[in-house]
Amino acid sequence: MTASSSSSNNSEISSAPGPVEAPVYEVRHKAEADDLSYTAGSLPTLQGIYNTLFTKDGWFGDYDYGFLCMPTIPCLGRNNHRQPPFFGLKTKLPALLAIVMGFQHALAMIAGVVTPILIMSGPGAGNMNLDMQTRSYMLSASLISSGVLSMIQITRFRIFKTQYYIGTGLLSVVGTSFNFVPTFGAMTTRMYMNGQCPMGLAPDGITPVQLPCPEAWGAFLGTCMLCAVIEIAMAFIPPRIMKSLFPPICTGVTVFLIGAKLIGTGLTQWAGGSGPCSAMPAEGFFSLCPNIDAPMAAPFASARWIGLGTCVFMTIMFVEFFGSPFMRNAQVVIGLVVGLVVAAATGYTDVSTLDDAPVITFLWVKNFSTFPLSIYTPVIIPLLVTYVLTAVEAIGDVTASCEVSRLAVEGREFESRIQGGVLADGLGGILSALMTNSPMSVFAQNNGIIALTRCANASAGYMCCVFLILMGVFSKFGTLFLMIPDSVLGGMTTFLFANVASSGMRILAFLKWTRRDRFIVSAAISLGLGVSLIPNALTQFLSYNGGNVVLEGLVDSVNIILSTGFCVGAIIAIVLNQLLPEERPEQEEREIAEGVREADSKQAAKVAAEMEEAANGEKVDAKHL
């Protein structure tokens, strides 16, 4: 079964359509339904290329481009806005519109793609504290990897002589996953504690600091490649079985806890930075943020830092209220640009980092000689949990992509797209690590852009990939993010991470909220959120100082799990969901209770009638006597 809109069947598309039409689902013949080759990518014809590049209609069409630029005026209401036509997956799309839509998707992705790398490579406990040159390369590698792996998802390849595919064949873009940030933070913290990452002294010769640890990145990438096998295996499990093993009550709690943990990281950046200055020492090199030698240094949580972050946050709010559809889809980037302009104008930035960055770079400029590959065994179990969550999350994201693309959300084609999406995610965990980047997963926020712009066309997705790759190749673009003060990044990332937490709450909102549901969620959040707030609360009682390497690695693995809130919450939710019996919904319980009471009243009336009849019979007998 496939879905198509009536507009997607026409070669010409009106810029002023009538009312929005519901998607029309076509029922295919069974023999045709078994052949899903039409869902895979194909090369364009020479005639199609000519019509697109060398004709006016191919470039511009008759689309109302003013729709994307028209600002929103809240008091006028939404009824005054004319809806653009819907561009389906295979609809003919003008080249200019494909470029504009692709650039819009790229702008919406940038913040999500680079933020995990900015955090993991930056200063502070649980991060690698790398130099600016290495961080600049990692940002470029992240953008290039996102563009390449997104092309794989959008194109969709059939595995030779099988019924399985790689990729969704939808406008499904992928970016650096936030799910792995807490696990990486716990791993790096443990490596610094065990002496596997170096410690040193600040320039004042007194303050102890964590020195750069690229070895942690190599260990993380090597372990991710090993653990990605579990997501690849899960791609061949039917989606309905995966949903029964990991229902929304488990995934919702886990996604919420990931967002809650990251919000704390974002707010720390907002207040001045997550480096050593966040401990607020009274004196020394880090008594000011980011350090006493930085331009316009100020104490942690000073009004300067709070004001810069608030400038970004309020810009995002303003764009949401008054911005055009194009601006609203890029609101996070616009907030960052405004914050960077304000910071540069007031002397908070250092342009030497931008001057030192190369003009052009590519993958493997910093290769595995910089990041020596290894397997860090204590983090295997936490990463396996993270990959399972990523696979289940991918099912929801692909389902949402099918829905906004007006395709069927059930049947053979739908299940095949989910299988291809999860498999591409799992293979992406290996490929992204080979590209010296953190694991990537399907991005859900781009579904909102599809719904708002009414464009689900694959051409826009390919242009998005091109823009991401170009942004990565021209390394000075990625280096711009290193110029941005931590407080400006914090104003953006706090909002971005809150979106992750709200996604978890949205998943939980679809529960029936029986007593069983409330118990499972409460039990998972109680310890999961508690560990997110106080990471060392459960790790002090379990330690090992002997010479058994295996036992030492097992203890470290358990401590990493116990210091990672979403791992604790996910395990509790999964175990309780399997052990506690299902409970009838309260409405059904009330109906059953009313039925019992009604039955009891009927039975009581029947008994009373029989007793009365028996009593009357006794009176008659007595009268005869």
C-alpha positions in Angstrom: 0.0 0.0 0.0 1.4 3.4 -0.9 0.1 6.9 -0.5 0.0 9.8 -2.9 -1.7 13.1 -2.9 -3.8 14.3 -5.9 -1.3 17.2 -6.4 1.6 14.8 -6.9 0.0 13.3 -10.0 0.2 16.5 -12.0 3.3 17.7 -13.7 2.3 21.3 -13.1 1.5 22.5 -9.6 -0.7 25.5 -8.9 0.6 28.1 -6.4 -2.9 28.8 -5.2 -4.5 25.4 -4.4 -7.8 24.8 -2.9 -8.5 23.3 0.5 -5.9 20.7 1.8 -6.8 17.3 0.6 -6.4 14.1 2.6 -3.9 11.7 1.3 -5.2 9.0 -1.0 -4.0 5.5 -0.4 -3.6 3.3 -3.4 -4.0 -0.5 -2.9 -1.5 -2.3 -5.1 -1.8 -5.8 -6.4 -0.2 -8.3 -4.1 2.5 -9.3 -6.6 3.3 -5.6 -7.1 3.3 -5.0 -3.4 5.9 -7.6 -2.8 8.2 -5.8 -5.2 9.4 -2.6 -3.5 12.1 -1.7 -6.1 10.1 1.5 -6.9 10.9 2.8 -3.4 14.7 2.7 -4.0 16.7 5.6 -5.6 17.3 5.8 -9.3 19.5 8.0 -11.6 17.8 10.9 -13.4 17.3 10.8 -17.2 19.2 13.1 -19.5 15.9 14.6 -20.6 14.9 15.3 -17.0 18.3 17.0 -16.3 17.9 19.1 -19.4 14.3 20.2 -18.4 15.4 21.1 -14.9 18.6 23.0 -15.7 17.8 24.6 -19.1 14.2 25.7 -18.9 12.5 28.5 -17.0 9.8 26.1 -15.7 12.5 23.7 -14.5 14.2 26.4 -12.5 11.3 28.4 -11.1 8.0 26.6 -11.7 5.0 28.7 -10.6 5.5 28.4 -6.8 4.5 31.3 -4.5 8.0 32.1 -3.1 6.5 35.0 -1.1 5.0 32.4 1.3 8.4 31.6 2.7 9.3 35.2 3.3 6.0 36.5 4.6 6.3 37.5 8.3 3.8 36.3 10.9 1.6 38.9 12.5 -0.1 37.1 15.5 -3.1 39.4 15.8 -4.2 38.7 12.2 -4.6 35.0 13.0 -3.7 32.1 10.7 -6.6 32.1 8.4 -5.1 34.9 6.3 -2.1 32.7 5.2 -2.5 31.0 1.9 -1.2 27.4 2.0 1.4 26.4 -0.6 0.9 23.2 -2.7 2.2 19.9 -1.3 5.2 18.5 -3.0 5.3 14.7 -2.6 8.3 12.4 -2.6 8.4 11.9 -6.4 6.8 15.2 -7.4 8.5 17.4 -10.0 10.2 20.2 -8.0 11.6 23.4 -9.5 15.4 23.6 -9.1 15.4 27.0 -7.3 12.8 25.7 -4.8 14.8 22.6 -4.2 17.8 24.8 -3.4 15.8 27.0 -1.1 14.2 24.1 0.7 17.4 22.2 1.0 19.2 25.3 2.5 16.3 25.6 5.0 16.7 22.0 6.1 20.5 22.5 6.4 20.0 25.6 8.6 17.6 23.7 10.8 20.1 20.9 11.3 23.4 22.9 11.9 22.9 23.5 15.6 21.9 19.9 16.2 24.9 18.5 14.2 27.6 20.6 15.8 26.4 20.9 19.4 27.4 17.4 20.6 30.9 17.9 19.1 31.2 21.3 20.7 30.4 19.8 24.1 32.4 16.5 23.9 35.5 18.2 22.5 35.4 21.3 24.8 36.7 22.1 28.2 35.4 20.8 31.5 34.9 17.5 33.4 33.6 14.7 31.2 35.0 16.4 28.0 38.2 16.0 26.1 39.6 19.5 26.5 41.1 19.5 23.0 42.9 22.3 21.2 41.1 24.7 18.8 42.7 23.2 15.7 41.5 19.7 16.5 38.0 20.9 17.5 37.7 22.8 14.2 38.5 19.6 12.3 35.9 17.6 14.3 33.2 20.2 13.5 34.0 19.9 9.8 34.0 16.1 9.9 30.6 16.2 11.7 29.0 18.3 9.0 30.5 16.2 6.1 29.5 12.9 7.7 26.0 14.2 8.2 25.7 15.1 4.5 27.1 11.8 3.3 25.0 9.6 5.6 21.9 11.6 4.9 22.3 10.8 1.2 22.4 7.1 2.0 19.1 7.4 3.9 17.4 9.4 1.2 18.6 7.3 -1.7 17.7 3.9 -0.3 19.7 0.9 -1.7 18.5 -2.7 -2.1 20.8 -5.4 -0.6 21.7 -7.6 -3.6 19.3 -10.6 -4.1 17.4 -9.9 -0.8 14.2 -8.2 0.3 16.1 -5.9 2.6 17.1 -2.3 2.0 19.5 0.3 3.4 17.8 3.7 3.9 14.2 5.0 4.1 13.9 6.5 0.6 12.3 9.6 2.4 13.5 13.1 3.2 15.2 11.6 6.2 18.3 13.5 7.3 20.7 12.3 9.9 22.9 14.2 12.4 25.1 13.6 15.4 23.0 11.9 18.1 22.5 13.6 21.5 21.9 10.1 23.0 25.6 9.4 23.2 26.7 12.6 24.9 25.9 11.5 28.5 27.6 8.1 28.0 30.7 9.7 26.6 30.8 12.2 29.5 30.7 9.3 32.0 33.3 7.4 30.1 35.7 10.4 29.9 35.3 11.2 33.6 36.2 7.7 34.4 39.3 7.8 32.2 40.6 11.0 33.9 40.0 9.4 37.3 41.9 6.2 36.3 44.8 8.1 34.8 44.1 7.0 31.3 43.7 10.7 30.4 46.4 13.1 31.5 46.2 15.8 34.2 48.4 18.9 34.5 48.6 22.4 35.9 47.2 25.6 34.7 49.6 28.5 33.5 49.5 29.8 37.1 51.4 26.6 38.1 48.9 25.9 40.9 45.5 25.0 39.6 45.1 21.3 38.5 43.5 21.0 35.0 42.5 18.2 32.7 44.9 18.1 29.7 43.7 17.2 26.1 42.8 13.6 25.7 42.3 12.6 22.1 42.8 9.0 23.2 39.3 9.1 24.7 37.9 9.9 21.3 39.7 6.9 19.7 38.4 4.6 22.5 34.9 6.0 22.1 34.9 5.5 18.3 36.3 2.0 18.4 33.8 0.9 21.0 30.9 2.5 19.0 31.9 0.5 15.9 31.7 -2.7 18.0 28.4 -1.9 19.7 26.7 -0.7 16.4 26.3 -4.4 15.5 23.3 -4.6 17.9 21.4 -1.9 16.0 22.2 -3.6 12.7 20.8 -6.8 14.1 17.7 -5.1 15.3 17.0 -3.8 11.8 16.0 -7.4 10.8 13.5 -7.7 13.7 9.9 -6.9 12.7 8.9 -3.4 14.0 5.9 -4.8 15.9 8.1 -7.0 18.0 10.5 -4.1 18.7 7.6 -1.9 19.8 6.4 -4.6 22.1 9.8 -5.0 23.7 10.5 -1.3 23.9 7.0 0.4 24.1 6.6 4.2 24.4 6.6 4.0 28.2 10.3 3.0 28.0 11.5 5.2 25.2 9.6 8.2 26.5 11.2 8.0 29.9 14.7 7.5 28.4 14.4 10.4 25.9 13.1 12.7 28.7 16.0 11.8 31.0 18.6 12.5 28.2 17.1 15.9 27.6 17.0 16.6 31.3 20.7 15.8 31.7 21.6 17.9 28.7 19.6 20.9 29.9 21.9 21.1 32.9 24.9 21.2 30.6 23.3 23.9 28.5 22.5 26.1 31.5 26.1 25.7 32.8 27.3 27.1 29.5 24.8 29.9 29.7 26.2 30.9 33.1 29.7 31.2 31.7 31.1 27.8 30.7 31.4 24.2 31.7 35.2 24.4 32.2 37.0 24.6 35.6 35.6 28.1 36.2 32.2 26.6 36.8 33.5 25.4 40.2 33.8 29.1 41.1 37.3 29.1 42.7 38.0 32.2 44.7 41.5 32.6 43.1 43.7 31.2 40.4 43.7 30.9 36.7 40.0 29.9 36.5 38.6 32.4 39.0 37.1 34.1 36.0 35.3 32.5 33.0 36.6 31.0 30.7 39.9 32.0 32.3 41.6 35.2 33.5 43.5 35.7 30.2 40.3 35.5 28.0 38.9 38.8 26.6 36.1 40.3 28.8 36.5 37.5 31.4 33.9 37.6 34.2 33.0 35.4 37.2 30.8 32.4 36.6 27.0 33.3 36.5 27.7 37.0 36.3 25.2 39.4 34.7 27.4 39.6 31.6 27.1 35.9 30.7 23.4 35.7 31.7 22.7 38.7 29.5 24.5 37.3 26.4 22.6 34.0 26.7 19.3 35.8 27.2 19.9 37.8 24.0 20.1 34.5 22.1 17.1 33.0 23.9 14.9 36.0 23.4 15.9 36.2 19.7 14.6 32.6 19.3 11.3 33.7 21.0 11.0 36.8 18.8 11.5 34.8 15.5 8.9 32.2 16.6 6.3 35.0 17.2 7.0 37.2 14.1 9.3 35.4 11.7 8.4 34.1 8.3 8.2 30.3 7.7 11.8 30.3 6.4 13.0 32.2 9.5 11.1 30.1 12.0 12.7 26.9 10.6 16.2 28.5 11.1 15.4 30.3 14.4 18.2 28.6 16.4 20.8 29.6 13.8 19.4 33.2 13.7 19.7 33.3 17.5 23.3 32.2 17.3 24.1 34.8 14.6 22.5 37.6 16.7 24.4 36.4 19.8 27.7 36.3 17.9 27.2 39.8 16.5 26.5 41.2 19.9 29.5 39.3 21.4 31.8 40.5 18.7 30.6 44.1 19.0 31.2 44.1 22.7 34.7 42.5 22.6 33.9 38.9 23.8 35.3 37.1 20.8 38.9 36.2 19.6 39.3 36.2 15.8 42.7 34.5 16.0 41.0 31.1 16.0 39.2 31.9 12.7 42.5 33.3 11.2 44.4 30.1 12.1 41.8 27.7 10.6 42.5 26.4 7.1 40.2 27.5 4.3 39.4 24.0 3.1 39.6 20.6 4.9 38.1 17.2 4.6 37.8 13.9 6.4 40.8 12.2 7.9 43.0 15.3 8.0 43.0 14.3 11.6 43.0 10.6 11.4 43.4 7.6 13.7 47.0 8.6 14.4 45.5 11.6 16.3 42.7 9.5 17.7 44.2 6.0 18.2 41.4 3.4 18.0 40.8 1.1 20.9 38.0 -0.7 22.8 37.1 0.7 26.2 35.3 -2.3 27.7 33.6 -0.6 30.7 31.5 1.5 28.3 30.3 -1.5 26.1 27.1 -2.1 28.1 26.0 1.6 28.3 26.6 2.0 24.6 24.6 -1.1 23.8 21.7 0.4 25.8 22.2 3.7 23.9 22.1 1.9 20.5 18.9 0.1 21.4 17.3 3.4 22.3 18.5 4.9 19.1 17.0 2.1 17.0 13.6 2.4 18.7 13.8 6.2 18.4 14.5 5.8 14.7 11.2 3.8 14.3 9.3 6.7 15.6 11.1 9.2 13.5 10.6 7.2 10.3 6.9 6.8 11.1 6.6 10.6 11.5 8.4 11.1 8.2 6.0 8.8 6.4 3.0 10.6 8.0 4.1 14.1 7.0 5.1 12.8 3.6 1.6 11.5 3.1 2.7 7.9 2.8 1.1 4.8 4.4 2.0 4.1 8.0 1.2 0.4 7.8 1.8 -2.4 5.5 4.7 -4.0 3.7 6.2 -0.8 2.3 6.0 1.0 5.6 7.8 -1.8 7.4 10.4 -2.0 4.7 11.1 1.7 5.1 11.5 1.2 8.9 13.8 -1.7 8.3 15.9 0.3 5.9 16.1 3.3 8.2 17.2 1.3 11.3 19.8 -0.6 9.2 21.2 2.7 7.8 21.3 4.0 11.3 23.3 1.0 12.5 25.7 1.1 9.6 26.0 4.8 10.1 27.3 4.1 13.6 30.2 2.3 12.0 30.7 4.6 9.0 30.5 7.8 11.1 33.1 6.4 13.4 35.3 5.6 10.4 34.8 9.2 9.5 36.2 10.1 13.0 32.7 11.3 14.1 30.3 10.3 16.8 27.4 8.0 15.9 24.5 9.6 14.0 20.8 9.0 13.9 17.7 10.2 12.1 16.8 13.8 13.0 13.1 14.3 14.0 13.0 18.1 13.8 13.1 18.1 10.0 9.7 16.5 10.0 8.4 19.8 11.4 9.9 21.6 8.4 8.2 19.2 6.0 4.8 19.8 7.7 5.3 23.6 7.7 6.6 24.0 4.1 4.6 21.1 2.7 7.6 19.8 0.8 8.6 16.2 1.3 10.5 15.9 -2.0 13.8 14.0 -2.1 15.4 16.7 -4.3 15.3 19.1 -1.3 16.9 16.4 0.8 19.8 16.0 -1.7 20.4 19.8 -1.7 20.4 19.8 2.1 23.2 17.2 1.9 25.2 19.3 -0.5 25.0 22.3 1.7 26.1 20.3 4.8 29.1 18.9 2.9 30.1 22.3 1.6 29.8 23.8 5.1 32.1 21.1 6.4 34.7 21.4 3.5 35.0 25.1 4.1 36.4 24.7 7.6 36.2 28.4 8.6 32.4 28.0 8.7 32.7 25.3 11.5 35.4 27.4 13.2 32.9 30.2 13.6 31.2 28.1 16.3 34.5 28.0 18.3 34.5 31.8 18.4 31.1 32.0 20.0 31.3 32.5 23.8 30.0 29.7 25.9 27.1 31.8 27.2 25.9 32.5 23.7 26.0 28.7 23.0 24.3 28.1 26.3 21.3 30.3 25.3 20.9 28.2 22.2 21.7 24.7 23.6 19.4 25.0 26.6 16.5 25.6 24.3 17.7 22.8 22.0 18.0 20.3 24.8 14.6 21.3 26.2 13.2 20.2 22.8 14.8 16.7 23.5 13.1 16.6 26.9 9.8 17.7 25.5 10.0 15.0 22.8 10.1 12.5 25.6 7.1 14.1 27.3 5.2 14.0 24.1 5.9 10.2 23.8 4.6 9.7 27.4 1.5 11.8 26.7 0.1 9.1 24.5 0.0 6.6 27.4 -3.3 5.7 29.0 -1.8 6.5 32.4 -3.2 3.6 34.3 -1.8 3.0 37.8 0.7 0.7 36.3 2.0 3.3 33.9 2.3 5.9 36.7 4.2 3.5 38.8 6.7 2.5 36.1 7.3 6.1 35.1 7.7 7.3 38.7 10.1 4.5 39.5 12.3 5.1 36.4 12.4 8.9 36.8 13.0 8.8 40.6 16.5 7.2 40.2 17.1 8.2 36.6 16.6 11.9 37.2 18.2 11.7 40.6 21.4 10.3 39.1 21.3 13.0 36.4 21.3 15.6 39.1 23.9 13.9 41.3 26.0 11.6 39.1 28.1 10.1 41.9 25.3 9.2 44.2 25.4 5.5 43.3 29.0 5.0 42.4 30.8 5.4 45.8 30.0 2.1 47.4 31.2 -0.1 44.5 35.0 -0.1 43.9 37.9 -2.5 43.2 41.6 -1.9 43.7 43.0 -5.4 43.0 45.0 -6.7 40.0 42.2 -8.5 38.2 41.7 -6.6 34.9 38.4 -8.2 34.1 36.9 -7.5 37.4 38.2 -4.0 37.4 36.6 -3.4 33.9 33.3 -4.9 35.2 33.2 -2.5 38.2 34.0 0.4 35.9 31.2 -0.6 33.5 28.7 -0.8 36.4 29.8 2.6 37.7 29.4 4.2 34.3 25.8 2.8 34.1 25.1 4.0 37.6 26.4 7.5 36.9 24.4 7.8 33.6 20.8 8.7 34.5 19.1 7.7 31.3 20.7 4.2 31.5 19.4 3.7 35.0 15.9 5.0 34.0 15.8 2.9 30.8 16.8 -0.4 32.6 14.2 0.2 35.4 11.4 1.0 32.9 12.2 -2.0 30.7 12.4 -4.5 33.6 9.2 -3.2 35.3 7.3 -3.1 32.0 8.1 -6.8 31.5 7.4 -7.9 35.1 4.2 -5.9 36.0 1.0 -7.4 34.6 -1.1 -5.2 32.3 -3.8 -3.2 34.0 -7.2 -2.5 32.6 -7.9 1.2 31.9 -9.9 3.0 34.6 -12.8 3.7 32.2 -13.0 0.0 31.5 -12.8 -0.7 35.2 -15.7 1.7 35.9 -17.8 0.0 33.2 -17.1 -3.4 34.6 -17.9 -2.2 38.1 -21.2 -0.7 36.9 -22.0 -3.9 35.1 -21.3 -5.9 38.3 -23.4 -3.6 40.3 -26.2 -3.8 37.8 -25.9 -7.6 37.7 -25.9 -7.7 41.5 -29.0 -5.6 41.7 -30.8 -7.8 39.2 -29.7 -10.9 41.1 -30.9 -9.3 44.3 -34.3 -8.4 42.8 -34.6 -12.0 41.5 -33.8 -13.4 44.9 -36.3 -11.0 46.6 -39.0 -12.0 44.1 -38.4 -15.7 44.7 -38.5 -15.1 48.5 -41.7 -13.1 48.2 -43.2 -15.8 46.0 -42.1 -18.5 48.5 -43.6 -16.4 51.3 -46.9 -16.0 49.5 -47.0 -19.7 48.9 -46.5 -20.4 52.6 -49.4 -18.0 53.3 -51.7 -19.9 50.9 -50.8 -23.2 52.4 -51.5 -21.9 55.9 -54.9 -20.6 54.8 -55.9 -24.0 53.4 -54.9 -25.6 56.6 
